[in-house]
Amino acid sequence: MRRLFSSLALLLWLSGFAFADRPNILFCISDDQSWAHTGANGDPVIKTPAFDRVANEGLRFINSFCDAPTCGPSRSAILTGQAIWRLEEAGNIHSTLPAKFATYTEELQKVGYKIGFTGKGWSPGSLEAGGRIENPAGKQYDERTLKPPFQGIRNNDYAGNFEGFLEEVSDGESFCFWLGTSEPHRFYQDGAGIQTGKDPSKVRVPAIFPDNDIVRSDILDYLVEVEHFDSMVERAIASLEKRGLLDNTIVVVTSDHGMPFPRAKASLYDWGSRVPLAIRWPEGIKESGRVVESFVNLSDLAPTFLRATGVAIPGMMTGRSLQDVFANKEVMKRDAAYVAMERHDGCRAGGKGYPCRAIRTADYMYIHNFEPTRWPSGSPDASVCARAIPYGEIDTSPTKSYMMEHRSTHGVAHLAELSFGMRPAEELYDLKSDPEQLVNLAGNQKYNAVQNSLRRKLFNHLSVTQDPRVVGGVVNWDYYPYYGRVRTEGWTVDERP
């Protein structure tokens, strides 16, 4: 009997030791930041020392994509490790995340991890409608505030709230924290970028926008808010460092989707779906400082966190752990990313969405639009939009206003049509000659073989992962409740037929 108790005591001691040795997780996510806008990724204006440090001391991913270029669905995919077409209502923004879908945070909490978040966790929508009583990102820490440097920036001291969370972590207790800023989501203080001394002449204007002083200043204002996010990450890293916790913490820096500009956010193109991603973990990453060219989706993070912490990955998760990438010994092919959209803000008659799916490879992007008769960026009729603005899937901005006002002007008309106009059922872009996806080659005989091959590969992936739009079954995204604020009278989601 004594030997039995001694064995049990030893087992418990070893279990406690193993638990204490598990890595912590600091997940830092900005709101609406495109891939290009970090120093490490080559932007000539922005200063992002925190992202650059994580990239230089860990891994920098140059083919990283959100699962959906819209807040709620992207965050749902990150938490659940699943594509949005598998998540029912969570495939829409201003919806819910049904409790039946496991999240990596809940799985970590089951084995004793302390879970918390500050700022924007899972959002926006109604968690109660999905049977949840707490944000799936964890317990909220938002008590500490600061004076924002500019209008449009929240007074949340994100890094200070992470410090408050750490003060509650017991010695030897593992933790997982979600630091989610609302920046650089609009709105911005007009002229903030120039006020900080940024030079408009150095701005790299994406080819999808007109190049003028209005657009350049708008981009600078956006970069100011990206830098605010980075400053919070820098302070959070310093908090880990002073406690001696940094090297046993998986630090991830990314964004939920791309910049809030026309033909970016709420579209599948690169400026909407390609996001920055850097991961630092000295104890788990071999040959740090590498640039990773493999294609990843943010839904790959959930199984990555669970595998790294020794926690079983729920069978429903379809994301693929990045452990082989960490070990610099890839055992699975990572040659494509998949992106999807259902209902964003419902800015069409009946509050309907714009269902589409895409496959992105090194050489091409292929997009399949399931309802090409609908307005992709929202109807020009503001009265049918929940936001009461024309082309309401695109956030109001100086860039959008300029493009709408000058859409008949030479040099702007073509770009305005790409942002606001209708789109065909299929789109194909040759990224070697057209990296910003301006010229649709679908239907071009020269590219028929490529188009057919990518269509087959996309639909095979959708079939294997059980997308109802491909395999059949209930397709309710146009009819799920909308829990956002409706800013126009008479706007309703049509009842199911």
C-alpha positions, -999 to +999 in steps of 0.1 A: +000+000+000+029+024+008+044+016-025+011+023-042+008+057-025+044+065-032+039+057-069+008+078-070+026+107-054+054+104-079+030+103-107+012+134-095+046+152-090+056+143-125+023+154-139+026+187-122+061+191-135+050+183-171+021+207-167+044+235-154+067+229-184+040+234-210+044+265-231+024+296-225+006+314-254+004+351-261-018+356-292-017+391-305-042+401-332-048+434-348-081+444-365-079+450-403-042+449-411-029+437-445+002+415-449+025+442-464+022+466-435+050+457-412+087+466-413+098+430-417+075+426-447+091+456-464+069+486-459+091+517-461+071+539-438+058+519-409+077+511-377+068+477-362+097+467-339+076+441-320+065+423-351+100+425-366+115+411-334+091+382-333+099+375-370+136+378-366+137+356-335+111+331-348+094+325-381+080+350-406+052+336-428+049+352-462+020+332-475-004+335-445-041+340-451-072+345-429-100+320-434-125+348-441-118+386-447-144+396-421-140+399-383-164+374-367-160+345-391-122+349-392-120+349-354-143+319-352-120+300-376-090+309-355-106+297-323-122+265-337-095+255-361-122+250-388-131+266-421-161+290-419-183+268-440-183+242-413-194+266-386-230+272-394-240+307-381-204+316-373-198+318-411-215+352-409-204+384-392-228+398-365-239+363-358-229+338-331-204+310-324-225+279-314-212+262-283-210+228-299-179+239-318-148+233-297-122+260-293-085+257-285-091+280-255-117+257-240-095+227-245-066+244-228-088+255-199-098+219-194-062+209-186-056+238-162-045+267-184-055+302-172-073+319-201-079+356-207-082+383-232-083+421-236-098+443-262-115+426-291-118+388-286-145+369-305-166+397-320-190+411-332-223+393-325-243+376-298-226+348-279-257+340-259-275+331-291-250+303-295-253+290-260-222+307-246-220+327-214-183+338-218-163+351-247-144+321-261-112+341-260-115+338-222-121+360-192-121+397-201-094+421-188-102+457-198-099+476-165-067+496-173-070+525-196-048+552-212-052+585-230-054+576-268-028+595-289-055+602-316-092+600-321-104+566-333-080+548-310-096+531-280-085+541-245-079+504-236-044+499-223-041+465-239-006+458-227-015+471-192-044+447-191-021+418-201+002+429-172-029+427-149-036+392-161+000+381-155-003+394-119-030+368-114-010+339-128+003+316-101+038+303-100+041+273-124+006+280-139+004+279-177-016+306-194-031+315-228-038+352-234-055+369-264-044+405-269-068+419-295-067+455-304-095+474-322-068+491-342-064+497-372-102+493-376-118+526-388-124+554-380-091+573-381-083+609-371-078+627-404-042+638-409-028+617-379-001+602-401+012+635-413+011+649-378+034+621-367+059+632-393+053+604-418+062+613-454+033+609-479+058+606-508+072+574-493+038+556-492+035+525-514+000+529-528-015+496-538-024+494-575-060+489-566-063+526-555-058+559-573-025+575-563-031+609-549-027+630-517-061+619-503-053+582-506-017+586-494-029+605-463-056+579-456-030+551-457-007+571-434-036+574-409-041+537-411-004+530-405-005+551-373-031+527-358-010+496-369+019+511-350-003+516-320-011+478-321+026+470-324+035+492-294+011+472-273+027+439-285+061+454-276+051+462-241+034+428-237+067+411-247+086+432-222+062+420-194+070+384-203+107+392-205+109+408-171+093+377-155+115+353-173+086+338-192+093+349-227+113+319-240+087+294-229+058+314-244+046+309-280+042+345-292+020+350-323+014+383-340-011+385-368-044+402-380-079+389-386-079+401-422-068+429-445-070+467-445-104+486-444-102+500-479-120+492-512-112+458-528-095+448-496-114+440-464-146+419-472-131+406-504-110+375-511-082+393-529-048+395-513-053+430-498-084+415-480-072+380-471-034+379-468-023+388-433+010+393-414+020+363-393+051+359-371+056+333-344+083+332-318+090+301-296+127+294-290+120+262-272+099+248-300+111+263-332+142+249-349+165+273-368+148+306-358+149+335-382+135+315-412+111+329-438+084+304-443+070+302-479+045+274-471+008+284-474-011+286-441-045+296-429-051+311-395-073+281-387-040+262-385-032+280-352-057+262-330-043+226-337-008+241-335-014+255-300-030+222-288-002+200-303+025+222-288+009+220-253+003+182-255-035+186-256-056+163-278-069+180-309-107+176-313-116+156-344-138+184-357-108+206-362-097+207-399-067+231-395-033+215-398-007+219-370+024+238-379+046+216-357+064+202-388+071+238-400+085+246-365+108+216-368+118+226-403+108+192-415+075+196-434+057+163-436+026+176-454+021+196-486+013+232-479+009+246-515-024+264-512-046+285-488-084+286-489-105+317-482-143+321-480-171+346-476-207+344-467-226+373-452-206+403-442-229+432-433-258+421-454-258+452-476-281+438-503-318+433-507-331+410-479-298+413-460-282+386-481-245+379-484-221+373-513-210+336-510-177+329-526-147+306-521-110+309-533-079+289-536-046+309-535-013+292-547+021+307-554+012+314-590-025+319-592-057+329-574-090+313-585-123+326-571-157+310-574-187+334-568-218+314-561-242+343-566-227+366-593-260+385-598-256+401-564-235+432-557-202+420-543-195+451-523-230+458-513-258+474-532-255+511-544-289+515-528-281+524-491-317+517-480-312+479-483-280+480-462-278+474-425-253+502-423-274+526-444-245+534-468-240+526-504-216+497-512-219+490-475-195+461-473-167+487-478-161+509-448-166+546-452-133+563-458-116+592-477-103+566-503-138+551-509-154+586-511-129+598-536-133+567-558-171+570-557-171+607-565-146+603-594-157+569-607-162+584-642-128+600-642-100+587-664-076+567-642-102+561-615-131+545-635-115+511-640-104+509-603-139+520-591-155+493-613-132+467-598-141+478-563-179+485-566-190+467-598-204+432-604-182+402-608-186+370-629-190+335-615-153+327-619-122+348-615-086+338-622-055+359-617-019+352-628+001+364-598+034+365-616+023+391-640-006+406-620+003+403-582-025+427-571-053+408-591-065+434-615-070+414-647-094+385-646-082+358-669-112+334-664-125+323-698-092+331-715-084+301-736-047+303-728-055+297-692-083+270-695-061+242-682-051+262-652-086+274-645-100+239-647-072+224-625-077+250-598-115+247-599-111+209-594-087+214-565-109+240-548-140+220-551-123+188-540-111+206-508-146+219-502-160+185-507-136+168-483-142+195-457-180+192-462-190+226-475-228+225-479-226+247-510-208+218-527-219+186-510-255+196-504-275+200-473-289+231-455-275+264-467-288+290-443-263+318-443-287+342-460-313+336-434-295+333-400-303+361-376-283+393-378-274+406-343-257+438-354-273+472-352-296+479-382-293+515-392-321+518-416-359+513-413-375+483-428-343+463-432-350+426-425-334+393-433-358+373-456-375+343-440-364+309-452-383+299-484 
